[in-house]
Amino acid sequence: MTSPTTGMPNEEEQDKMTVSLAKGEAVALPTEADLGSPTDIWVGLGWDPADPEVLAADLDLEAFVVGADGHVLSSQHFIYYNPDHASDPAGAVVYTCDDRDGSRTDGGDDEGILIRAALLPEDAERVVLSVSIFDGMKRGQDFSQVRNPHVRLLNRDKDEVFAEFFLDEDMPASTCAILGEFVRDKSGWWQFRALGEPTEGGLAGLVESFGLRVID
């Protein structure tokens, strides 16, 4: 069963067969039993500090609900740890947990976002997931101070981890990366594509690329 306190998959669930994705590979979302619609997906982000003696990097998980123009549908479709932005208006993308130093688990999941693809609006073409280091530029931190960064996708209907993606640990000195994206295929069905692409300009640069203005 899923942990009642964190919503995270337990060890038994994590040991079940999963698809290990490489960059660029995609996996279709499972079907909810008897309904023919995509099941709810819990996205877990995990990492461990590279050096326990050094101030641990605080990784954050973000989501952007993007339309055909490449921009978010509205400012409320940028979802992250801020309580005012913890869900989109439809409740299709919900921020669920925040671990500030990766110490909650050893090799497990420390952050989470719930994806309810069946509730996404028709004009949503993608849900882009990113990971950033909180105040990374100010603290002089980058992904070299993180080990074992990974994403797991949990089928909430069956409480099973069905796919995982391990990021490169030798990413360049970056503080933000696109993990992957949920996209509609030609038939209209949703799938997840693994990317693992570092971005320039940190999270602020990524936010601006999706049509939002960053206010210091």
Helices and strands as residue ranges (DSSP letters): H 11-14, E 19-21, E 26-28, E 41-49, E 59-66, G 75-77, E 78-79, G 83-85, E 93-97, E 111-115, G 117-119, E 126-133, H 136-139, G 143-145, E 146-155, E 160-166, E 176-184, E 190-198, H 202-209
